[in-house]
């Protein structure tokens, strides 16, 4: 793949990842859809889209994926939706990204990877920025939503770790989405008494599942062919920034000094850790 194609696919993937947060927050704040219904529609739409993508690529290929990864995917999607009932898009994306990276870095430490002095500084800076963001105050994100988003990030980190050596990432993700659809359907049925749907909210959920999740992941896995591991981790630092800009421009969310300062510390600390891995 040419360098230009890699750049284009990477940019589209980052926009898609940021779009997930914006669409979810938009739906749960400005429409009548409930989190369980949003989750179910999103996962089913993503599963159908990825199934089509996989079939177009290799109609006779075998199915892939597994139930533990599907469970991690479902936990991520459900916690993600419920957190955005109260969290602003920018804070949510920052907490999600920080939790994903913390999970993957923590796994590396647990398996024997020892950080150098500069990486240790980066870890401490990122952890300090996260604590500062969550400290009580007028601009602190709601605690319940923050805890749910951190749980979503941990689940996505686990999913990412499980998929590192899974082979054809798009096919594996399609299989996991299909399995997660059953879990999401169970959630929808279990929360049926609290279900609330409208056409606009359902359209946002379909867009989140089909475009920013299904097609977004397919584009990202294509971009990864032209990226090193360090670069692929580094470019994801842009997602909270894009989300914050979208939250201000599209959702009218305030950009507080606390969020900006904590974002710089958290993302800067993670960047130092990633750079040290090279």
C-alpha positions in Angstrom: 0.0 0.0 0.0 1.3 3.4 -0.9 2.2 6.0 1.7 -0.6 8.3 0.6 -3.2 5.5 1.0 -1.8 4.8 4.4 -2.2 8.4 5.4 -5.8 8.6 4.0 -6.9 5.4 5.6 -5.4 6.4 9.0 -7.1 9.8 8.9 -10.5 8.2 8.1 -10.0 5.6 10.9 -9.3 8.3 13.5 -12.3 10.3 12.3 -14.4 7.2 12.6 -13.2 6.4 16.2 -13.9 10.0 17.3 -17.3 9.8 15.5 -18.3 6.9 17.7 -18.1 9.1 20.8 -19.9 12.0 19.1 -22.7 9.9 17.7 -23.3 8.1 21.0 -23.3 11.3 23.0 -25.5 13.0 20.4 -28.0 10.1 20.5 -28.2 9.7 24.2 -28.4 13.5 25.0 -30.6 14.8 22.2 -32.9 11.8 21.3 -35.1 9.5 23.2 -33.1 6.3 22.6 -32.0 4.4 25.7 -28.4 3.0 26.2 -29.4 -0.6 25.9 -31.2 -0.1 22.6 -28.4 2.0 21.3 -25.9 -0.8 22.2 -28.0 -3.5 20.6 -28.6 -1.6 17.4 -25.0 -0.5 17.1 -23.5 -4.0 17.5 -26.0 -5.6 15.2 -25.4 -2.9 12.5 -21.6 -3.4 12.9 -21.9 -7.1 12.7 -23.9 -7.0 9.4 -21.5 -4.4 7.9 -18.4 -6.4 8.8 -20.1 -9.6 7.5 -20.7 -7.9 4.1 -17.1 -6.6 4.1 -15.7 -10.1 4.8 -17.9 -11.8 2.2 -16.9 -9.3 -0.5 -13.3 -10.0 0.3 -13.4 -13.8 0.5 -16.8 -15.4 0.0 -15.7 -18.9 0.9 -13.5 -18.1 4.0 -14.1 -19.7 7.4 -15.8 -17.9 10.2 -13.5 -16.6 13.0 -13.7 -15.0 16.5 -14.4 -16.5 19.9 -16.7 -16.0 22.8 -14.3 -14.4 25.4 -13.4 -11.7 22.9 -17.0 -11.2 22.0 -17.8 -10.8 25.7 -15.1 -8.1 26.0 -16.4 -6.4 22.9 -20.0 -6.4 24.4 -18.8 -5.1 27.8 -17.0 -2.3 26.0 -20.0 -1.3 23.9 -22.5 -1.5 26.7 -20.4 0.5 29.3 -19.5 3.0 26.5 -23.2 3.7 25.8 -24.3 3.9 29.5 -21.3 6.2 30.3 -22.4 8.7 27.6 -25.7 9.3 29.3 -23.9 11.7 31.5 -20.3 12.2 30.2 -19.4 14.9 27.7 -17.9 13.5 24.5 -14.4 14.9 25.1 -14.1 13.7 28.6 -15.4 10.3 27.6 -13.0 9.9 24.8 -10.0 10.9 27.0 -11.0 8.5 29.7 -11.6 5.7 27.2 -8.3 6.2 25.4 -6.4 6.5 28.7 -8.0 3.3 30.1 -7.2 1.3 26.9 -3.6 2.4 26.9 -3.3 1.8 30.7 -4.6 -1.7 30.3 -2.2 -2.6 27.5 0.8 -1.0 29.2 -0.2 -2.6 32.5 -0.3 -6.0 30.8 3.2 -5.4 29.4 4.4 -4.6 32.9 2.7 -7.7 34.3 4.3 -9.9 31.7 7.8 -8.7 32.5 8.3 -5.6 30.4 10.3 -3.1 32.5 10.0 0.6 31.6 13.0 2.9 31.5 13.3 6.1 33.5 11.6 8.2 30.8 8.8 5.7 30.4 8.2 5.6 34.2 8.0 9.4 34.2 5.4 9.2 31.3 3.3 6.6 33.3 3.3 8.7 36.4 2.4 11.8 34.4 -0.5 10.1 32.7 -1.8 8.6 36.0 -1.5 12.0 37.7 -3.4 13.7 34.9 -6.2 11.1 35.1 -6.5 11.6 38.9 -6.5 15.3 38.4 -9.3 15.0 35.9 -11.5 12.9 38.3 -10.9 15.0 41.4 -14.1 16.6 42.7 -14.9 20.1 41.3 -17.3 22.0 39.1 -15.6 20.8 35.9 -15.0 17.2 36.9 -16.9 14.6 34.8 -19.7 12.7 36.6 -18.2 9.9 38.7 -20.6 7.1 37.6 -20.1 7.9 33.9 -16.3 8.1 34.4 -16.2 4.7 36.1 -18.3 3.2 33.3 -16.1 4.7 30.6 -12.9 3.4 32.4 -14.5 0.0 32.4 -15.3 0.3 28.7 -11.6 1.2 28.1 -10.4 -1.8 30.1 -12.7 -4.1 28.2 -11.5 -2.7 24.8 -7.9 -3.1 26.0 -8.5 -6.7 26.8 -10.2 -7.2 23.4 -7.2 -5.6 21.7 -4.7 -7.8 23.6 -6.7 -10.9 22.7 -6.7 -10.0 19.0 -3.0 -9.1 18.6 -2.1 -12.6 17.2 -5.5 -13.5 15.9 -4.7 -13.6 12.1 -7.1 -11.8 9.8 -8.2 -9.0 12.1 -11.3 -7.9 10.0 -12.6 -11.5 9.8 -12.0 -12.1 13.5 -13.7 -8.8 14.4 -16.7 -9.7 12.2 -17.0 -13.0 14.0 -16.8 -11.4 17.4 -19.4 -8.8 16.4 -21.8 -11.6 15.4 -21.4 -13.3 18.8 -21.6 -10.0 20.6 -24.9 -9.3 18.8 -26.5 -12.2 20.8 -25.3 -10.7 24.0 -26.6 -7.2 23.0 -29.9 -8.7 22.1 -30.1 -10.3 25.6 -29.4 -6.8 27.1 -32.1 -5.3 25.0 -34.6 -7.9 26.1 -33.6 -7.6 29.7 -34.0 -3.8 29.7 -37.2 -3.9 27.6 -39.3 -2.4 30.4 -37.0 0.7 30.2 -36.7 0.8 26.4 -37.2 4.1 24.6 -36.8 4.4 20.9 -37.1 7.0 18.2 -36.2 7.1 14.5 -33.4 9.7 15.0 -31.7 7.9 17.8 -31.9 4.6 15.9 -30.3 6.2 12.9 -27.4 7.5 15.0 -27.0 4.0 16.4 -27.0 2.4 12.9 -24.4 5.0 11.8 -22.3 4.3 14.8 -22.4 0.5 14.2 -22.2 0.4 10.4 -20.0 3.4 9.6 -17.8 4.5 12.5 -17.5 1.0 14.0 -17.8 -1.6 11.2 -16.3 0.3 8.3 -14.1 2.2 10.7 -12.4 -0.9 12.0 -12.1 -2.3 8.4 -10.4 0.9 7.3 -8.1 0.9 10.4 -7.0 -2.7 9.8 -6.2 -1.8 6.2 -4.2 1.3 7.4 -2.2 -0.9 9.9 -0.5 -2.7 6.9 1.5 0.5 6.3 2.1 1.5 9.9 4.7 0.4 12.5 3.5 -0.6 16.0 4.8 2.7 17.4 3.2 4.8 14.8 -0.2 3.0 15.1 -0.2 3.7 18.8 0.9 7.3 18.4 -1.7 8.3 15.9 -4.5 7.2 18.2 -3.4 10.1 20.5 -5.4 12.3 18.0 -8.8 10.7 18.8 -9.5 12.5 22.0 -8.4 15.8 20.4 -10.7 15.2 17.4 -13.5 14.3 19.7 -13.1 17.4 21.8 -13.1 19.6 18.7 -16.2 17.8 17.5 -17.9 18.1 20.9 -17.4 21.9 20.9 -18.4 22.4 17.2 -21.3 20.0 16.9 -22.6 19.4 20.4 -21.9 22.8 22.0 -19.9 21.3 24.8 -17.6 23.7 26.8 -13.8 23.2 26.6 -12.6 23.8 30.1 -9.1 24.7 31.2 -9.1 21.6 33.4 -9.9 19.3 30.5 -7.3 20.9 28.3 -4.6 20.7 31.0 -5.4 17.1 31.9 -5.5 16.1 28.3 -2.1 17.5 27.7 -0.6 15.7 30.7 -2.4 12.3 30.0 -1.8 12.2 26.3 1.8 13.6 26.7 2.6 10.9 29.3 1.3 8.1 27.1 3.2 9.5 24.1 6.4 9.3 26.1 5.7 5.7 27.0 4.9 4.8 23.4 8.0 6.6 22.1 10.1 4.6 24.6 8.9 1.4 23.1 10.5 2.1 19.7 
